[in-house]
Amino acid sequence: MEVKHNGRSLEHMEDKAFVEWLESIGSTGYQRQCRDCFLEFLEFLEKSEGWVKPTGDSVIQRHNENRKSDNQKTKFFFDDVLPKFVDWLKETRGLEHNSAVSKSQPIRGFFKFHREPLKIQRGKLEYVEKTKKYHVFQRDELARMVKVGTLEKKAIILLGKDEGIRVGDFIKQKRKPIIDAFKNFNGTFPLEFEVETEKEGVVAVVHAMQETWDALQDYWSNVSESEFVFPSASSSTPISEDKVNYALKNCWDKAYPDRKDTMVRFHELRSFKMTALSNVGINEWHIKRMVGKKVSRDILTYLRGIDLKADFVKAEQGMRLTGQFTGRNHELINSLEESITKQQVELSDMKTRLEAVTNQMKKQNEQGETILGLVQDLISLQSKADPTNLPERLRKFRELREKTLGKKPKDKA
């Protein structure tokens, strides 16, 4: 077996302990990783512990001898030296703690393969638990994601940010409440309907803008009939939470290909809605009711008389993604848009007319200059030429004038 590290052949063909361990590893890719990690461990022993040309054979031989010692420090030499190897990797290779700990795992596997597993003290080689930081969506980012998404992914994002409920409750939704809300509404969006949440057993009063309803209609018309808002391939069950989160990640990667390492998840759509509502001064208890958070009984009694749809409309402008206005103010906004469009048309028409007048004036100036030049030429010829040739010169003048300015209209009798 030829053992290489960084493309160079190494003199480990006779290193029986090393080669046997590598050959026991089934995956070729993982075998290479283990090989490189162990060679770095040998380098560490040579540079930091003063060993002379250490090998797998000499390591396991020394380990077996150490285990027979009554001296605790000697007996557990390799058990204590492995954490030092991790520190050495962090210092010399610039690795983060968890990456360095990962490189120590194959070394432990080497000793375990030779039936002499290491006994690392608790806490010496623990991974550091990292708090995952998920991206907080901004409105323009979600709008960009919607533009690059499929019909299904677009609908997921739009309904997800409108409702702001947990992903587990989101995927289990059925179409009927949304369709009934559309049938019964009074002609103005957003739609209002209820979603029963599972985790806290409360009912969320949620809403859907016109842009969301339109997206759902487009999506439903292209998938098999199902009772679920977002059905799986079989249509008899809803899609999974993983697929919903994948939809967001896929749209993010397409919208921002240079930021693919960003961590996104569906739950941040809930944060987006709550922030939008809070930014327009909506009461905290109202917000909880609108995203399915648990509230006390007395607060719930109070909330039954509150127009939560009006609260949602206040936040609409900060949540809208596709340019469609909905809610009670949409007629005024549409009227303003029509007025602006009309003014733009009038300005464009005025610009066209001004350009026509300018061109006409320019043409007239050019014709005037031509006539003046012809007259000057005629005078020049007259002063120089024989008077007997005047009729011929006048004829040529008329031809040139007609060619330039067109025929002169005849005087009416």
Protein Blocks (a to p, Z undefined) as FASTA:
>chain_A
ZZdeehiacdfklmmklmmmmmmpmblklmmmmmmmmmmmmmmmmmmnopahiafklmmm
mmmmmmmpmblklmmmmmmmmmmmmmmmmmmnopafklmmmmmmmmmmmmmmnopacddd
ehklcccddddddddddfklmmmmmmmpcfklmmmmmmmmmnopafklmmmpcfklmmmm
mmmpghiacdddddddfklopacdddddfklmmmmmmmmmmcccdfbfbacfkopaccdf
klmmmmmmmmmmmmmmmlmmpccdfklmmmmmmmmmmmnopafklmmmmnopacdfklmm
mmmmpcfklmmmmmmmmmpfnopagdjklmmmmmmmmmmmmmmmmmmmmmmmmmmmmmmm
mmmmmmmmmmmmmmmmmmmmmmmmcfklmmmmmmmmmmmmmmmnopaddddZZ
